[in-house]
Amino acid sequence: MRLYPGAHRIQSNYGGRNLFQYLLVGERILLVDSGVAATPEGAILPYLEQISVDPQKLEMVITTHPDTDHQGGNASLRRAIPGLTVACGMADKHLVEDPQVLFDQRYNFLRQHHGIGFSPTPTIHAGATCKVDRVFRGGERIRIGSDWELEVLHLPGHSAGHLALYDRVHKCAFVSDAVHGSGCPKADGSMAIPVTYYHLDTYLTTIRQLETLELETLYTGHWPVMQQEEVKDFLADSRRTVDRLDRVILSALKRTGTTGLTLAQLIDEALTEFPEWPVDTSSLAMFSLKGHLDRLEENGKVVINPAAAIYRWTIA
C-alpha cells in the first residue's frame, strides 16, 4: 500500500493482529521491521516484486525493537539479500541478534520469581540468529533522497532501545510499538493484547516527545493509521492508561492489606479496570504491571516480599 511518494506499508496478519512493515524508496531503500520468520517470503519480497523494486537494492532493515513479530524475519531477509545491513537500537542489540537471548532476558525474566512467562525455547516465528551491523542511539539522520531525510528517534519504554523514524517534511512518524493506547487491537478492531510497555518513566517521556513533534500522521506496527486529532487522542489515551494502572495497583494492595498480591493476582485486578483485555492474553500485562510496581517500590509506595516462592507486594 502506497502511503505517500516513496513510502509504502506492507501488511500481513499475525495472531489475529495486523502486522505492518514500512518500505521507504528513494535514492536509497530502507525497510522498517522484518516481521516474523515467514514475513519476508510471504509478504516483503512479493511486495518488492509487485512495485518493481529489485530486492538486492534494499540497503537496510531497521528493527525498531526486540520482539518476535518485528525482528523474526531478519535472518531470512539477510539470506535473500546478502548485502543487507541490519540495524537496531543500541540498547536492544543483544536481544535482536539472538532469539534465545530474547526469550531468556525479555520474555521469561519474570518466570522464576513470579511464575509468569513464555515457552523457554524460541518459537518458529522468532527466526534464526542474525548479526546486527549497525546501532542507532537516536538523533541520527538518514538521507533517502536529495530532498528527503528521516530523523532517527529513540523512544524507549516498550524496550530500552526502541527506535522510530520521523519524516519532518511529511509530518509523520513510523513508531512501531513505541506507544500503546490502552492495548493492541486485532485486525477486526477488538482488543488483542494488553499494553506491554515496561520502562515506565521513559515510556512517559516517549509520549511527551511525540507530543512535541509537528506530527499529523502516525504509522505503527499494528494499529490503524492515525491522523491529526486521532494522534493526539492516542497519545492522551496512552498516558491515561498509565494513570489508571497505577490506581488499580494501589487500590488493590490497600484492600488486601498485609496479605498482599502476586503479579498474577494483580493482572486479574487490572482486568476489572480493562475488561476489554482478553483473558487468554492477559498474562502479557506482566510487563507493564511489573514496570509500575518497580516504580511504586522506588517511590516508597509499595513493598515487595521475596520470602515466598512467588513474590508478593503489599502497600508501604
Buried (B, 14 or more C-beta within 10 A) or exposed (E): EEBEEBBBBBEBEBBBBBBBBBBBBBEBBBBBBBBBBBBBBBBBBEBBEEEEBEBEEBBBBBBBBBBBBBBBBBBBBBEBBEEBBBBBBBBBBBBBBBBEBBBBEBBBBBBEBBBBBBEEEBBEBBBBBBEBEEBBEBEBEBEBEEEBBBBBBBBBBBBBBBBBBBBBEBBBBBBBBBBBBBBBBBBEEEBBBBBBBBBBEBBBBBBEBBEEBEBEBBBBBBBBBBEEEBBBEBBEBBBEBBEBBBEBBBBBBEEBEEEBBBBBBBBBBBBEBBEEBBEEBBBBBBBBBBBBBBBBBEEEBBBBEEEEEBBBBBBE
